[in-house]
Amino acid sequence: MNIRESELPGIGCKFEIITRNQDKLVIVIHDDGRREIYHFDSDDYDEVVSSVTLSDQEARQIAGILGGMAYKPKALESVEFAFDDLIIEWFQVEPNAPAVNKKIGDLDIRSQFGVTVIAIKKKHSQKSHNPGPDTVIEAGDTLVISGERQQIKEIISKLLSNKE
């Protein structure tokens, strides 16, 4: 994650954030305590998709929630369901991951990792589909994969994450 801070004289402070998945957020903290959060289009960092304005108290409550004060997530880092040793997990492919712009068949995922890609939700589509070996994996796609826990961790680490 990349965070750039800049002072806004007479207004407050601005934090521009680029996340690991290349999402852009801007948070403006006003001198009067208000916070503004802006979320930008991932394809056009100049285009605001949504924004929210929070009071000081609201911002502090949300910070507590995000920081895990209200709910401590389980040790698992993403959504998964266990069925004996088999799990099904959803993972969003990160920009610059080794699998980006490659075909499922060329990556030989099932043979190399013992994992099956059972569905893909393409980044710019509302629909999921049952991918074949010619399906190209793109950054931002959400893969629904099944396998054993260690196999899932390995494919995420070696193919779906950007290693930064």
ZAVO-957587 format. One record per atom (N, C-alpha, C): residue number from 1; chain; residue in one letter; x, y, z; atom name. Coordinates in steps of 0.02 Angstrom, whole numbers, m for minus. Layout:
// ZAVO-957587
i, ch, aa, px, py, pz, at
NUM, A, a, X, Y, Z, CA;
...
END
This chain:
// ZAVO-957587
i, ch, aa, px, py, pz, at
1, A, m, 42, m58, 0, N;
1, A, m, 0, 0, 0, CA;
1, A, m, 45, 62, 0, C;
2, A, n, 25, 111, m39, N;
2, A, n, 62, 172, m45, CA;
2, A, n, 19, 229, m18, C;
3, A, i, 46, 267, 30, N;
3, A, i, 8, 323, 60, CA;
3, A, i, 49, 386, 52, C;
4, A, r, 17, 437, 25, N;
4, A, r, 49, 502, 17, CA;
4, A, r, 9, 554, 56, C;
5, A, e, 43, 590, 99, N;
5, A, e, 11, 640, 142, CA;
5, A, e, 29, 710, 119, C;
6, A, s, m21, 754, 118, N;
6, A, s, m6, 823, 101, CA;
6, A, s, m50, 870, 143, C;
7, A, e, m21, 926, 160, N;
7, A, e, m57, 976, 200, CA;
7, A, e, m101, 1018, 154, C;
8, A, l, m160, 1033, 178, N;
8, A, l, m206, 1076, 142, CA;
8, A, l, m215, 1139, 185, C;
9, A, p, m176, 1192, 173, N;
9, A, p, m178, 1252, 215, CA;
9, A, p, m249, 1280, 221, C;
10, A, g, m269, 1292, 284, N;
10, A, g, m336, 1319, 296, CA;
10, A, g, m391, 1267, 294, C;
11, A, i, m375, 1205, 274, N;
11, A, i, m426, 1153, 269, CA;
11, A, i, m410, 1096, 317, C;
12, A, g, m349, 1069, 311, N;
12, A, g, m331, 1011, 353, CA;
12, A, g, m275, 971, 320, C;
13, A, c, m285, 906, 315, N;
13, A, c, m234, 861, 288, CA;
13, A, c, m267, 811, 241, C;
14, A, k, m230, 795, 188, N;
14, A, k, m256, 747, 138, CA;
14, A, k, m210, 687, 135, C;
15, A, f, m241, 627, 133, N;
15, A, f, m204, 564, 126, CA;
15, A, f, m228, 530, 63, C;
16, A, e, m182, 519, 16, N;
16, A, e, m198, 484, m46, CA;
16, A, e, m170, 414, m39, C;
17, A, i, m214, 364, m48, N;
17, A, i, m195, 295, m36, CA;
17, A, i, m206, 254, m99, C;
18, A, i, m155, 216, m119, N;
18, A, i, m162, 166, m172, CA;
18, A, i, m152, 99, m138, C;
19, A, t, m203, 57, m140, N;
19, A, t, m200, m7, m106, CA;
19, A, t, m161, m58, m148, C;
20, A, r, m149, m115, m118, N;
20, A, r, m114, m169, m152, CA;
20, A, r, m150, m191, m215, C;
21, A, n, m217, m185, m215, N;
21, A, n, m257, m204, m273, CA;
21, A, n, m268, m145, m321, C;
22, A, q, m229, m92, m311, N;
22, A, q, m231, m32, m354, CA;
22, A, q, m296, 7, m348, C;
23, A, d, m330, 2, m291, N;
23, A, d, m388, 46, m278, CA;
23, A, d, m360, 112, m252, C;
24, A, k, m392, 167, m272, N;
24, A, k, m370, 233, m248, CA;
24, A, k, m423, 262, m202, C;
25, A, l, m400, 282, m142, N;
25, A, l, m442, 317, m94, CA;
25, A, l, m408, 382, m76, C;
26, A, v, m448, 433, m63, N;
26, A, v, m422, 496, m37, CA;
26, A, v, m462, 511, 26, C;
27, A, i, m426, 525, 80, N;
27, A, i, m459, 543, 143, CA;
27, A, i, m436, 614, 159, C;
28, A, v, m485, 658, 170, N;
28, A, v, m471, 727, 189, CA;
28, A, v, m495, 735, 261, C;
29, A, i, m449, 755, 305, N;
29, A, i, m466, 768, 375, CA;
29, A, i, m467, 844, 383, C;
30, A, h, m526, 871, 394, N;
30, A, h, m535, 943, 400, CA;
30, A, h, m516, 966, 470, C;
31, A, d, m494, 1028, 475, N;
31, A, d, m475, 1056, 540, CA;
31, A, d, m533, 1055, 590, C;
32, A, d, m596, 1055, 565, N;
32, A, d, m654, 1054, 610, CA;
32, A, d, m673, 983, 632, C;
33, A, g, m634, 932, 610, N;
33, A, g, m647, 863, 631, CA;
33, A, g, m683, 820, 579, C;
34, A, r, m714, 851, 530, N;
34, A, r, m748, 812, 478, CA;
34, A, r, m698, 771, 438, C;
35, A, r, m720, 714, 412, N;
35, A, r, m680, 673, 367, CA;
35, A, r, m719, 662, 303, C;
36, A, e, m684, 667, 248, N;
36, A, e, m713, 650, 184, CA;
36, A, e, m673, 593, 154, C;
37, A, i, m708, 543, 129, N;
37, A, i, m674, 486, 97, CA;
37, A, i, m699, 483, 25, C;
38, A, y, m652, 479, m21, N;
38, A, y, m667, 474, m92, CA;
38, A, y, m639, 409, m119, C;
39, A, h, m679, 373, m158, N;
39, A, h, m657, 311, m190, CA;
39, A, h, m658, 325, m265, C;
40, A, f, m603, 308, m299, N;
40, A, f, m595, 324, m370, CA;
40, A, f, m603, 263, m414, C;
41, A, d, m621, 274, m476, N;
41, A, d, m626, 221, m527, CA;
41, A, d, m557, 191, m537, C;
42, A, s, m553, 124, m536, N;
42, A, s, m488, 91, m543, CA;
42, A, s, m458, 100, m613, C;
43, A, d, m498, 118, m662, N;
43, A, d, m472, 129, m730, CA;
43, A, d, m458, 203, m744, C;
44, A, d, m483, 247, m700, N;
44, A, d, m472, 319, m710, CA;
44, A, d, m467, 352, m641, C;
45, A, y, m406, 361, m617, N;
45, A, y, m394, 388, m551, CA;
45, A, y, m419, 460, m541, C;
46, A, d, m443, 492, m594, N;
46, A, d, m470, 559, m588, CA;
46, A, d, m546, 558, m578, C;
47, A, e, m577, 500, m587, N;
47, A, e, m650, 494, m584, CA;
47, A, e, m673, 466, m517, C;
48, A, v, m708, 508, m477, N;
48, A, v, m733, 486, m412, CA;
48, A, v, m794, 442, m423, C;
49, A, v, m793, 382, m392, N;
49, A, v, m848, 335, m397, CA;
49, A, v, m897, 346, m340, C;
50, A, s, m871, 359, m280, N;
50, A, s, m914, 370, m222, CA;
50, A, s, m877, 412, m171, C;
51, A, s, m915, 443, m127, N;
51, A, s, m885, 481, m73, CA;
51, A, s, m932, 480, m13, C;
52, A, v, m902, 492, 45, N;
52, A, v, m941, 495, 107, CA;
52, A, v, m910, 547, 152, C;
53, A, t, m952, 582, 189, N;
53, A, t, m928, 631, 238, CA;
53, A, t, m948, 606, 307, C;
54, A, l, m899, 607, 353, N;
54, A, l, m910, 582, 420, CA;
54, A, l, m894, 635, 471, C;
55, A, s, m931, 635, 527, N;
55, A, s, m913, 678, 583, CA;
55, A, s, m852, 647, 618, C;
56, A, d, m822, 684, 663, N;
56, A, d, m765, 658, 701, CA;
56, A, d, m785, 594, 738, C;
57, A, q, m842, 595, 771, N;
57, A, q, m865, 536, 809, CA;
57, A, q, m877, 476, 763, C;
58, A, e, m910, 487, 706, N;
58, A, e, m922, 432, 659, CA;
58, A, e, m856, 403, 633, C;
59, A, a, m809, 447, 617, N;
59, A, a, m744, 424, 591, CA;
59, A, a, m708, 381, 643, C;
60, A, r, m711, 401, 706, N;
60, A, r, m678, 363, 759, CA;
60, A, r, m712, 295, 770, C;
61, A, q, m778, 293, 764, N;
61, A, q, m813, 229, 771, CA;
61, A, q, m794, 182, 714, C;
62, A, i, m792, 208, 653, N;
62, A, i, m773, 167, 595, CA;
62, A, i, m701, 145, 601, C;
63, A, a, m657, 188, 625, N;
63, A, a, m587, 169, 634, CA;
63, A, a, m581, 110, 683, C;
64, A, g, m622, 112, 735, N;
64, A, g, m622, 56, 782, CA;
64, A, g, m645, m8, 751, C;
65, A, i, m696, m4, 709, N;
65, A, i, m721, m63, 675, CA;
65, A, i, m668, m91, 628, C;
66, A, l, m638, m47, 587, N;
66, A, l, m587, m69, 540, CA;
66, A, l, m525, m96, 576, C;
67, A, g, m510, m68, 633, N;
67, A, g, m452, m89, 671, CA;
67, A, g, m463, m153, 710, C;
68, A, g, m523, m181, 708, N;
68, A, g, m537, m245, 741, CA;
68, A, g, m558, m239, 813, C;
69, A, m, m576, m178, 835, N;
69, A, m, m596, m171, 905, CA;
69, A, m, m666, m199, 918, C;
70, A, a, m710, m197, 868, N;
70, A, a, m778, m221, 877, CA;
70, A, a, m785, m295, 860, C;
71, A, y, m745, m320, 815, N;
71, A, y, m749, m390, 793, CA;
71, A, y, m680, m412, 773, C;
72, A, k, m656, m464, 802, N;
72, A, k, m591, m493, 785, CA;
72, A, k, m602, m547, 733, C;
73, A, p, m578, m538, 672, N;
73, A, p, m587, m590, 621, CA;
73, A, p, m550, m654, 640, C;
74, A, k, m576, m709, 614, N;
74, A, k, m542, m773, 625, CA;
74, A, k, m474, m771, 592, C;
75, A, a, m432, m817, 608, N;
75, A, a, m363, m818, 582, CA;
75, A, a, m361, m824, 506, C;
76, A, l, m413, m851, 476, N;
76, A, l, m414, m857, 403, CA;
76, A, l, m417, m788, 373, C;
77, A, e, m380, m777, 319, N;
77, A, e, m375, m711, 290, CA;
77, A, e, m430, m696, 240, C;
78, A, s, m468, m745, 219, N;
78, A, s, m521, m732, 171, CA;
78, A, s, m579, m779, 184, C;
79, A, v, m632, m769, 147, N;
79, A, v, m691, m809, 156, CA;
79, A, v, m678, m880, 132, C;
80, A, e, m695, m927, 174, N;
80, A, e, m687, m996, 153, CA;
80, A, e, m736, m1040, 191, C;
81, A, f, m752, m1097, 162, N;
81, A, f, m794, m1147, 194, CA;
81, A, f, m754, m1211, 198, C;
82, A, a, m755, m1243, 255, N;
82, A, a, m718, m1305, 263, CA;
82, A, a, m764, m1366, 254, C;
83, A, f, m741, m1416, 219, N;
83, A, f, m776, m1479, 211, CA;
83, A, f, m723, m1533, 217, C;
84, A, d, m711, m1555, 279, N;
84, A, d, m655, m1598, 294, CA;
84, A, d, m591, m1562, 274, C;
85, A, d, m551, m1589, 229, N;
85, A, d, m489, m1556, 208, CA;
85, A, d, m499, m1511, 147, C;
86, A, l, m558, m1515, 117, N;
86, A, l, m572, m1476, 57, CA;
86, A, l, m601, m1408, 78, C;
87, A, i, m573, m1355, 49, N;
87, A, i, m602, m1289, 60, CA;
87, A, i, m616, m1256, m7, C;
88, A, i, m663, m1210, m5, N;
88, A, i, m679, m1169, m63, CA;
88, A, i, m666, m1097, m42, C;
89, A, e, m627, m1062, m82, N;
89, A, e, m608, m995, m64, CA;
89, A, e, m615, m947, m123, C;
90, A, w, m632, m885, m107, N;
90, A, w, m637, m831, m157, CA;
90, A, w, m574, m789, m149, C;
91, A, f, m540, m774, m204, N;
91, A, f, m481, m732, m200, CA;
91, A, f, m478, m686, m261, C;
92, A, q, m468, m621, m247, N;
92, A, q, m462, m573, m302, CA;
92, A, q, m390, m570, m326, C;
93, A, v, m380, m583, m390, N;
93, A, v, m313, m583, m420, CA;
93, A, v, m284, m513, m417, C;
94, A, e, m224, m508, m390, N;
94, A, e, m192, m444, m381, CA;
94, A, e, m156, m421, m445, C;
95, A, p, m152, m355, m454, N;
95, A, p, m115, m329, m512, CA;
95, A, p, m43, m356, m511, C;
96, A, n, m17, m371, m569, N;
96, A, n, 52, m394, m578, CA;
96, A, n, 66, m463, m548, C;
97, A, a, 13, m500, m531, N;
97, A, a, 23, m569, m507, CA;
97, A, a, 47, m611, m566, C;
98, A, p, 85, m665, m553, N;
98, A, p, 110, m706, m608, CA;
98, A, p, 56, m736, m654, C;
99, A, a, m5, m746, m629, N;
99, A, a, m58, m776, m669, CA;
99, A, a, m93, m727, m715, C;
100, A, v, m82, m662, m706, N;
100, A, v, m117, m611, m744, CA;
100, A, v, m101, m618, m819, C;
101, A, n, m155, m617, m859, N;
101, A, n, m152, m622, m932, CA;
101, A, n, m129, m690, m957, C;
102, A, k, m137, m741, m916, N;
102, A, k, m120, m809, m936, CA;
102, A, k, m182, m853, m934, C;
103, A, k, m182, m905, m976, N;
103, A, k, m238, m952, m979, CA;
103, A, k, m233, m1003, m923, C;
104, A, i, m291, m1023, m898, N;
104, A, i, m292, m1073, m844, CA;
104, A, i, m255, m1136, m866, C;
105, A, g, m266, m1159, m927, N;
105, A, g, m234, m1219, m952, CA;
105, A, g, m158, m1212, m957, C;
106, A, d, m134, m1154, m977, N;
106, A, d, m62, m1143, m983, CA;
106, A, d, m28, m1143, m914, C;
107, A, l, m65, m1122, m863, N;
107, A, l, m37, m1121, m796, CA;
107, A, l, m37, m1191, m764, C;
108, A, d, m76, m1237, m794, N;
108, A, d, m79, m1306, m770, CA;
108, A, d, m94, m1308, m695, C;
109, A, i, m144, m1270, m675, N;
109, A, i, m160, m1260, m604, CA;
109, A, i, m177, m1325, m569, C;
110, A, r, m217, m1367, m599, N;
110, A, r, m239, m1429, m565, CA;
110, A, r, m179, m1475, m553, C;
111, A, s, m136, m1483, m603, N;
111, A, s, m78, m1528, m595, CA;
111, A, s, m24, m1498, m550, C;
112, A, q, m12, m1433, m557, N;
112, A, q, 42, m1402, m518, CA;
112, A, q, 24, m1391, m444, C;
113, A, f, m40, m1376, m431, N;
113, A, f, m59, m1357, m363, CA;
113, A, f, m112, m1403, m332, C;
114, A, g, m145, m1445, m372, N;
114, A, g, m198, m1487, m346, CA;
114, A, g, m261, m1447, m330, C;
115, A, v, m268, m1390, m363, N;
115, A, v, m323, m1344, m351, CA;
115, A, v, m367, m1340, m413, C;
116, A, t, m431, m1333, m404, N;
116, A, t, m478, m1325, m459, CA;
116, A, t, m508, m1255, m458, C;
117, A, v, m507, m1222, m516, N;
117, A, v, m540, m1157, m523, CA;
117, A, v, m612, m1174, m542, C;
118, A, i, m659, m1163, m495, N;
118, A, i, m728, m1183, m509, CA;
118, A, i, m772, m1127, m537, C;
119, A, a, m749, m1065, m529, N;
119, A, a, m785, m1008, m559, CA;
119, A, a, m740, m947, m559, C;
120, A, i, m756, m900, m603, N;
120, A, i, m721, m836, m604, CA;
120, A, i, m774, m782, m611, C;
121, A, k, m769, m731, m569, N;
121, A, k, m810, m672, m577, CA;
121, A, k, m764, m620, m607, C;
122, A, k, m776, m605, m671, N;
122, A, k, m733, m557, m706, CA;
122, A, k, m742, m487, m676, C;
123, A, k, m689, m449, m676, N;
123, A, k, m688, m383, m643, CA;
123, A, k, m744, m337, m668, C;
124, A, h, m755, m335, m732, N;
124, A, h, m804, m287, m760, CA;
124, A, h, m870, m321, m779, C;
125, A, s, m887, m375, m746, N;
125, A, s, m948, m411, m764, CA;
125, A, s, m984, m432, m701, C;
126, A, q, m1050, m433, m704, N;
126, A, q, m1089, m454, m647, CA;
126, A, q, m1095, m530, m645, C;
127, A, k, m1079, m564, m700, N;
127, A, k, m1089, m636, m704, CA;
127, A, k, m1027, m675, m687, C;
128, A, s, m1039, m733, m658, N;
128, A, s, m985, m781, m648, CA;
128, A, s, m993, m835, m701, C;
129, A, h, m940, m868, m718, N;
129, A, h, m947, m922, m766, CA;
129, A, h, m901, m979, m748, C;
130, A, n, m914, m1036, m777, N;
130, A, n, m874, m1096, m767, CA;
130, A, n, m815, m1094, m816, C;
131, A, p, m755, m1080, m791, N;
131, A, p, m699, m1069, m837, CA;
131, A, p, m669, m1133, m865, C;
132, A, g, m649, m1130, m927, N;
132, A, g, m615, m1185, m960, CA;
132, A, g, m540, m1170, m963, C;
133, A, p, m502, m1214, m993, N;
133, A, p, m429, m1204, m996, CA;
133, A, p, m408, m1144, m1038, C;
134, A, d, m452, m1119, m1083, N;
134, A, d, m434, m1061, m1124, CA;
134, A, d, m454, m995, m1091, C;
135, A, t, m483, m997, m1031, N;
135, A, t, m503, m936, m997, CA;
135, A, t, m440, m899, m973, C;
136, A, v, m437, m834, m989, N;
136, A, v, m380, m792, m970, CA;
136, A, v, m395, m760, m902, C;
137, A, i, m348, m765, m856, N;
137, A, i, m354, m734, m790, CA;
137, A, i, m329, m663, m795, C;
138, A, e, m370, m616, m770, N;
138, A, e, m352, m545, m772, CA;
138, A, e, m348, m517, m702, C;
139, A, a, m308, m465, m694, N;
139, A, a, m304, m431, m629, CA;
139, A, a, m374, m407, m609, C;
140, A, g, m392, m417, m547, N;
140, A, g, m458, m396, m523, CA;
140, A, g, m511, m449, m528, C;
141, A, d, m498, m503, m566, N;
141, A, d, m546, m559, m569, CA;
141, A, d, m548, m592, m500, C;
142, A, t, m607, m615, m481, N;
142, A, t, m613, m653, m419, CA;
142, A, t, m619, m726, m438, C;
143, A, l, m570, m766, m416, N;
143, A, l, m570, m838, m430, CA;
143, A, l, m602, m874, m371, C;
144, A, v, m645, m922, m387, N;
144, A, v, m672, m967, m337, CA;
144, A, v, m634, m1032, m347, C;
145, A, i, m593, m1050, m297, N;
145, A, i, m548, m1107, m304, CA;
145, A, i, m561, m1157, m248, C;
146, A, s, m550, m1221, m264, N;
146, A, s, m559, m1273, m213, CA;
146, A, s, m497, m1317, m210, C;
147, A, g, m482, m1339, m150, N;
147, A, g, m425, m1382, m138, CA;
147, A, g, m413, m1387, m64, C;
148, A, e, m357, m1416, m45, N;
148, A, e, m339, m1418, 26, CA;
148, A, e, m308, m1352, 46, C;
149, A, r, m312, m1336, 110, N;
149, A, r, m290, m1271, 136, CA;
149, A, r, m219, m1253, 113, C;
150, A, q, m172, m1298, 119, N;
150, A, q, m102, m1284, 100, CA;
150, A, q, m96, m1272, 25, C;
151, A, q, m135, m1309, m15, N;
151, A, q, m133, m1300, m88, CA;
151, A, q, m160, m1231, m106, C;
152, A, i, m214, m1211, m72, N;
152, A, i, m243, m1144, m84, CA;
152, A, i, m193, m1090, m67, C;
153, A, k, m161, m1095, m9, N;
153, A, k, m112, m1045, 12, CA;
153, A, k, m55, m1041, m39, C;
154, A, e, m34, m1099, m65, N;
154, A, e, 22, m1101, m112, CA;
154, A, e, 4, m1067, m178, C;
155, A, i, m55, m1081, m205, N;
155, A, i, m74, m1050, m269, CA;
155, A, i, m83, m975, m261, C;
156, A, i, m111, m954, m204, N;
156, A, i, m119, m883, m192, CA;
156, A, i, m50, m849, m189, C;
157, A, s, m5, m879, m153, N;
157, A, s, 62, m851, m144, CA;
157, A, s, 101, m851, m210, C;
158, A, k, 98, m905, m248, N;
158, A, k, 140, m911, m308, CA;
158, A, k, 111, m883, m372, C;
159, A, l, 44, m883, m378, N;
159, A, l, 14, m861, m442, CA;
159, A, l, m33, m801, m438, C;
160, A, l, m68, m793, m382, N;
160, A, l, m121, m744, m381, CA;
160, A, l, m104, m679, m344, C;
161, A, s, m49, m678, m307, N;
161, A, s, m27, m619, m271, CA;
161, A, s, 30, m586, m309, C;
162, A, n, 39, m521, m296, N;
162, A, n, 92, m486, m334, CA;
162, A, n, 159, m484, m299, C;
163, A, k, 168, m518, m244, N;
163, A, k, 231, m527, m210, CA;
163, A, k, 265, m462, m188, C;
164, A, e, 228, m408, m183, N;
164, A, e, 258, m344, m159, CA;
164, A, e, 255, m340, m84, C;
END
